[in-house]
Amino acid sequence: MIVDVTTVLLVGGREVILKAMQPAEPDLDALRKLSPQAKLAAMRALIGQAYALKLAWVRQSQPDLNEEEARIAARDLVASGRA
């Protein structure tokens, strides 16, 4: 079961509503039972998704960057944990 969580942030003086899905306890139990290799594979997949989303955001917000510059910017943002 997934539980919706809504967060309201102030960004540049505007309210931004973020909806996040938090795993419920049965899901957490299933995650705890995963092998270390399976946990690592899941983590790698999530990081890959974060990178793809950040790259799309960099391309949209900084269209003057070439492809290599956009990839570097996205990689740096994901690695640093910055928004």
N, C-alpha and C positions, 0 to 999 in steps of 0.2 A: 504494500500500500504506500502511495506517495501522498504527502501532505503539502498543500500549497501554503507558501509563506509570502506575504506581501510586505515590501519595504518601500518607504517613501524617502527619497533623497532630495536634497536641494543642490541643484547643479546650475551654476551661473544665475542664481536668483530664481530659477524655475523649479517646480516640483517635478521629479521624475519618479514614476512608479515602477518598481521592479518586482516581478513575480518570480520567486524561486521555488523549486520543489525540493523538499527535504524528505529523505527516506524515513519511513516509519520503522519501529523496532524490529518487525520480522525481516525487513530488508537488511537492516544492520546485522542481524544474526546471520543471514545468508552470506554477507560480505565477510564476516569474521571467520566463517568456515572455509573460505577460499584458500587455496594453497598460496605460498609466497609468489610462485611463478604466475598464477592467475591474477593476483593483486597487482603485480608489476605490469602485466599485459594490459589490465584495465587502466592503470595509471598512464601508461604510454598512449593509449587510445584517447584518454581525456586530454592529455597535453597536446596531442595532435589536433584535436578538435579546437582547443583554445588557440593554437597557432593559426589554424585556418580562419577562425573568426576574427582574430586580431589582424591578420593579413588583409582580410576584406575591409575591415575598418580603416586600416592605414591607407589602402588604395583609395577608399572613398574620401577620407578626410585630408589626404595629401596627394592629390592627383599629379603634382609636378614631380614626384619621385619616380625614378625608373624602377624596373622590376627588382633588380638586385638591392637597391636602396630600401624598397618597401619590405623585402624579405628580411633584411638586416634589422630594420626598425621593428617589425613584428616579432622577430626572434628576441630582440633585446627587451621589448615590453613583456612578453610572456615569461622570459627568464627572471625579470626583476619583480614580477607580480604587480606591476603598475597597471592602472586602468587604461 
